[in-house]
């Protein structure tokens, strides 16, 4: 039997606070606790690291999605990449025009 002070792997304190009565060993309950943790996570969102974390969260959630949600998230990702390519192309052409003139 585990000690009362020992933290079990995968344990989330939400089962004592928000999810009282749910089985902490149930995979669906653990997934819901992780979802609540992601939704209530706060911190600076104006840093590069925070932006990358948000992109990582988007990629994780889109990989779990299926069907139409998967294709919509793939389309959003493709549009983001296309926007970056167009912006980079415009910067290069403006820089060449500036240096040539």
Buried (B, 14 or more C-beta within 10 A) or exposed (E): EEEEEEEEEEBBEBBEEEBEEBEBEEEEBBEBBEEBEEEEEEEEEEEEEEEEBEEEEBEEEBEEBEEEEEEEBEEEBEEEEEEEEEEEEEEEEEEEEEEEE
